[in-house]
Amino acid sequence: MSIDRLQPGGGVVERLLARPFALAVLLFARAITAVRGLWPESGPWRRQAVYFANHSSHGDFILIWAVQPPRQRRRLRPVAGADYWRRSRLTTFIGRDVFNAVLIERDASSRTTDPVTQMVEALDEGSSLILFPEGTRNLTEDLLLPFKTGLYHLAGRRPGVDLVPVWIANLNRVLPKGEIIPIPLICTVSFGEPLRLKENEARDDFLDRARQALLALAPKTQERGA
């Protein structure tokens, strides 16, 4: 199998440490951000889903993970860059053993495995995914960067899986770029209604529709770099 399996891939020590470390991350994230999940009237999504979100911090996926019901949290995997999460023993432990991330090679010229295939395999194993369609952290003044095509191709490969837009507010202010000590601020994670790829829907039309669904969740007072 070409992806990181549902069971973490580290040794015995890593497996023993993963669960208490995850609990510590959960408690720390809630203490620093007092994060609140804002769901549609139907409540948290109980079925398998791909959560696609705005991306301004390395901690974005943690907040989406933290507001999930425990049962959903256990099968939720972030899609993340292998170059970042494999750069040290600590980050490898966090990415692989604690969060069981689907680690993809972002450099197309050197990758040996197709990222969409990795995500499809994770879905087929029963996981839900957290995906950032911008492809990288947004450090600009724009609310969103242009979407990469991965979300479209994933939707085409598994059209029966719900795609849930998620807007993360304020986390970029909790730990601004270049800072080490987080600033306690209330963060919210807003979930929209799920969408799916329509039959014969063109790539650009789908990506624009997904982008607009995500922008619709942004707080009206949202400002970049404030």
C-alpha angles and dihedrals in degrees: 000000000000099000134066105274127238086256110069114255102223130098130276094278092051092050092050092049097043099079098047089044090053090051090051091051090049094051093044093050092050093046095050099040105022081217118204126197113221109201134181116262089270089065130224116356109255100185129077110284147165109235110205117193147171114269125217104133140037086238097059096103091050092064093049088049093045097057095049121104109260094253092052092043092059094062098038117110128184119224106226144164113273091210091063101040096043097049095100141010091257096050090044090054092049096045099040106029105025102038101016089222123194096240115206132187107241096194104087092195094061105029120113098191128056110243093216090053089052091053093045091053091050090052091048089055089058101261128137116220140219110213132181106205093192086072096219140033114291108233095161131096091255119099092229137013118224112284121252117229098250095096091054094049092046091051089050093051094047106022093166094065116095118240111213120195115221128189118200112201128198101359092113086061095049091064110014118198111283095018124117103189115065120231113227108242133151112257129193131203111204119197122202132200114287122256135193137202110273121228110276091358111161118241096243092046091052094047091049091050091049091047092051091049089055095045090051088066096053114111111256090236094050111137128178118233096006 
